[in-house]
Amino acid sequence: MLSQSLKYAVRQGILGRNVCELVTSPSSRKKAMRTLTPGEVEVLLENVSSNQFYPVVYTAVSTGLRQAELLGLRWRDLDLDLMSISVSQTLYKRRGVCTFKSPKTSGSSRRVAMTPKLALFLKGYRAERESLYWQLGVPLTLDDLVFANHDGKPIDPSVLTHNFGRISKLAGLGRVRFHDLRHTFASLALLRGAKPKVISEALGHASVAFTMDTYSHIISGMQEDMMALLDEVLPSGVPQTSKERQNVGVHDSKPA
C-alpha cells in the first residue's frame, strides 16, 4: 500500500523517486501444512461427535470448503437430492462483527459435489434443525444458515476455531487448525486418484498450477503408485544376448 502511494506521488511529480523500490522484500513463509490420515479423521470425528460443531466439521472434511464458506451456507445453497453445494456467500468477522460477503473471486463462487454419505447426513441434520425451530415457534426457511447457533444466529468464526483446536488436542492429534481439514480433503482425494483439476475446481483455486504447487509433496509421493499401475499395462522386456543383437543387425543390413 505504501509503495503504491509513493508510486502515485512520483507520477504526480510530488516525489522524485519511490524509495520502496529500493527495499528488498522479505521472503514469505508458508505455514506448516497438517493433513490427517483416515485413521486420524475417525478419531477426530469420534471426539467431536457430541459437540455442537460436529456437523460443520464433518462437512468441512467431506467437501474441502473454507471455514468462511461453510459458515455462510444457507439451506437454499444445498441440493440434497442432486448432492451439490453452491458457494455464493461467505461469513467473516471484522472488528467483532460478523458480516456476509460475496466470494473473493469468480473461482470461489462455485458448485461443489458432495458424497452420498454427506447428503444423507445433512438430510438428517436438517430434520433436527426443523424440529428445533418448531420448538422455538418459528419455521426453518431456505434463507436460514445451515450451520448456526441454537438461536439461528451465525457461528462466531473465532469460537469455532478455538473449540476445534481444543477438541483436536484432547483427541491426541496435537495442533490441528480448522483449515487443515481442507488440506486433509485435498490430500485424501489425491491419494485416492482424483484428478488435480477436479480437486482444484472443488477447492475454488485460481488455477490447477496453484493446487499442484500447494500439494506437490503429495503428488511427488504418488509416482511409485503411478509406476506400479504402468507396470500392469506394459509388457515385460525380453532379454537378448549380444550375439542375437549382432545377428539382427546383420540380417537388417542385407539388400532385399
C-alpha angles and dihedrals in degrees: 000000000000091000092052091048092052091045089056090049090053091052090050091051093243093117131032097218143001107249091194089072089065093057121095108227116230115249114258119244121220115225114244110266116226118193125183125226119230088259092052091048089056091049091049094048091047091054094046095042094100094043124097089235095061094101094054093043092050091048092047095056090042097052110020092231119158119253092249091051093050094048090049096054118119126195089251087063092062125078102188093179095053089034099232139129125210114209105210106142140023135208121227133173116223123174091346095308125108112222134178120232139175116258113277098241138021088251091057090059099075149130116253124194119225132212119256088244091056092046091052092047093049091051089057091043091052090053089053091050092049089053091049093049090047089056088051089052097245131103123242108245133194089251093058117106117259093218111037142133120275090268092053095252121133119277112250106244092216091052090052091047093049095047093046092052091049093049094048091052092049088050089058094246096121121219109355122164123212087241088060088072086068090052089047092054092051095045094048091048091051093048089052090056102260115159115256091230092055091048091047091055092047092051093046094237119168092237143359088244090063091050093049091047092049094049098030092124090059094044092049090052090056094065092092091055090048092052091048090055091046090050089060091056104040119075122243118265117252112226118226131192119240089248092056090051090051091050092051089053092050095050091047091053095055115105117249 
